[in-house]
Amino acid sequence: MPDWLVPAWPAPANVRALQTLRYGGCSSAPWDGFNLGDHVGDSPDCVVANRAMLRQRLPAEPLWLKQMHGIAAVNADFEANFLEADAAYAHQPNRVCAVLTADCLPVLFCDRGGSVVAAAHAGWRGLLAGVLEATISKMGVSPQELLAWLGPAIGPSRFEVGDEVRAAFVAFDPAAANAFAGKSSGKWLANIYTLARQRLRTAGIQSISGGGFCTASDHERFFSYRREGVTGRMATLIWLADQSSV
């Protein structure tokens, strides 16, 4: 079984969250080892086996999404797997919301009262388009009541982007200029954590945790598409626990 990263944030007692790492699993290189992505070229049997190991730690099968770098958020209380969406939310217990990443930013949400949870996949395209705001709007509570956790993503020393990416973020919010460092080899170094925090605070969320990782520079723990090209995917998951298990 792999080691797990459990998000450290001030979530209510009935909220459960889990971040998988690349340790363990049965996938061989270049997907070694605990790959959960079924769209990256890995053996389907290995993905099934890895997901089965993950399932042992969960109250139900996660709602697996077909992520599109968009802003669609679906209701995990009712929807089926493999919808084209980049976020899921749930009000019912034991409905597991999940996103897959390997450099893009996974963001978990819950409210202070423990009545709703959500998971969002925020690469720079989805972040710019408004996936975080779209997810918040579907959760049905005041943003001031929400807590957010930023999971493992590519760090500010490794995330190179072009002029057009910086210009698009700055056009949306001039303060986004603070998230881009001086050019390196003709590229800007972008801080996706800063960009996400700016969007979350503008949306009304003040309690934001996490954001201290770099998938691209930590080969031991994290998959990274930028670093490896062909690689696995990690899962970031959240659910409401049944009252009997709290």
N, C-alpha and C positions, 0 to 999 in steps of 0.2 A: 504494500500500500504506500502511496506517496505521502510526503509531508504536506501539510495544509497551511495556508495563511488565513487566519481568522481576522476579519476586519476589527480593529480597535476603534470604536466610536461610541458615543453616548446613546446607543439605541435602547429602546424599551426591552423589558425582560422577555417578551414574547416574540421578538424579532430574531431570526437566525440568519446568518450570512456566512458564506464560504468562498474563498479564493483558491483555486487549484494552482499547482505549480507543475513544472515539467518532470519532477522526480517520479520514479516508479513507472508503472504501466508496462505494456507489452510491445509498444511500437519501437521499431528499429530506426536507425539513422536514415534520413535526416529528420524524422519526426519523433525521435527518442525524447522521452519515453511515454509520458502520460498525455498523449495527444487525444483531444476530444472533438476535433474538427473532422467532419465527414466529407469535406469538400477540398481537401488539400493534397490528395494523392496517396494517402496512407492506406494500408490494407483495411478494407471494411471490417474484417473479423477483429482486427486489433482495436479499431474504434469502438466496436460493439462491446468488446471485453473491457476496455477502459471505462466506457460509460456505465457498464454493469458494476464496476468497482465503485464508481462515484455514487451510483444509485444506493449502495449500501449505507451511505452517510446521509441520505435524504429521506423525507417522508413520502415522496412521490416522484415520478419521472418529471424532470424539468420540461418546461415548454421551450423546445428548441426552435429557434427562429432561422429563417433564411435572410441574413443581414444584407442590406443594400446600400449602406452609407446614406440613408435617408432619415426621415423624421417620424415614420409611422410607429405608434405605440399601441399594442394590443392588450386586451383583457385576458389575463391568464386564468381567470375564474371560469371562462367559457370556451376559449379558442382552442383549436387543435394545433399540432406541431407543423413546422415548416411553412408558416406564413411569412410573406415578405414584409419584414418589420425590423426595426432596430431598437425596440424597447418593449418591455412588457410590465404590466402592473397587476396587482391582486389585492382584493379585500378579504378573501376567504382564506382560512387556515390551510396549510399544507399544499398550497399552489406555488410551485417553485418557479420563480422568474430567473432566467439565465441569459447571459450574453457570452460570446466567444471573442477572444482578442489575442493579438500577438504584436502589439505596439500601439494600437488604438486604445483609447481611454475607456475603461468600464466605470460606470457611475452607479452606485446603489443609493436608493432613497427609502426613507420611512418617515412616518409622522411621529410626533412625540407621544401620542396616545396609543400607538401600536395598532392602528386600524387599517393601514394600507402600506404596501411596499412596492418598489419598482426597481428594475435594472435597465440601464441604457448603454448602448454601444455608441461611443462618440469619437470616431476618427475626426480629422480636421474638417472633412466635408460635412459630416453630420452635425458637428459642433457649430460650424458656420451657418448651416441651414436652419438650426434651431431644434435639434433633437432633445436637448435637455428641457427647453421650454415646453415643447410638445408633450413630453412625459409628465412634467409637473402639472400641466393643464388637465390631464386625464385622471389624476390621482384623487381629485374631488375634495381636497382640503386646502386651507390657506397656505401659501408658500412659507409664511412665517412659522408655521407649525412643522415644517419639514426639516429633516436632517439628511445630509449627503456625505457619502464616502467615495473618495477617488482611488480607484485601484491601480494596478501596475500598468504603466504606459511608457512609451519612449521618453527619455529625459531631455532636459533643455540643452545638454551638451552634445546631443546626438541627433536631434530632430531638425534636419536641414530641409528648408522649403524655399521656393522661388519667390520673386517679387510679387507675382500675382496673388499668392496666398496671403502674404502680409497685407497687400493693398486691399484685398477683400475684407479681411477682418477689421482693418482700420477704417474702411468706409462704413462699416456697420457701427463701430464704436471707436472713436479716436483713442480712447484709453488703451485699446488693444496694442498700440505701439509699444507699450511697456513690456509686452510679452515676447518681443523679438530683439535678439542681440545682434551685434555687428556681423556683417557678412563673413562667411568662411568659404573660400573657393567659389565665390559668386553666389552663395546661398545664405539665407538668413537662418539663425538658430532660433527655433520657436519653442516656447514653453507652453505646452498644451495644458499643464496644470493651472498656470496663471490664466490662460484663456477661459478654461472651464470655471474657475472661481469667479472671474469677472461676470460671466453669463449667469451663474447661479445667484450671485449677490444682486445683480440687476433684476433678476426674477423674484427676489424677495427672500432667498434662503441665506441665513447668516451662520448657521452651524454646519461647517464643512470640515471634514476630517480626511486623513490619508494624503496621497500625493507626494510621497517621498521615495518613489521607486524609479528605476530606469531599466526597462526590458532589454534595451539594446546593449547595455554594458554589463548585464548580469546574466551570463550564459548558464550558470549553474542552476538558477531558479526559474528563469523565464524564457519562453519562446520569443523570437523577434523576427518578423518578416524583413525588416530593413537590414538586419545583420545577416540573415541566412537565405532569404529568398524563399526556398522551399523549406517549410517548417511546420510544427504543430500549432495547436490553439489551446489556450487555457480558458477555463470557465469561471465566471464570477456570478454567484448565485445568492438569492435572498428569498425568504418566505416567512410567513407568519406561523408560529407554532400553535398547535392545538392547545387549548387551555389545560388539558389534562397532562401535558408534558412541560408546562411552565413551572 
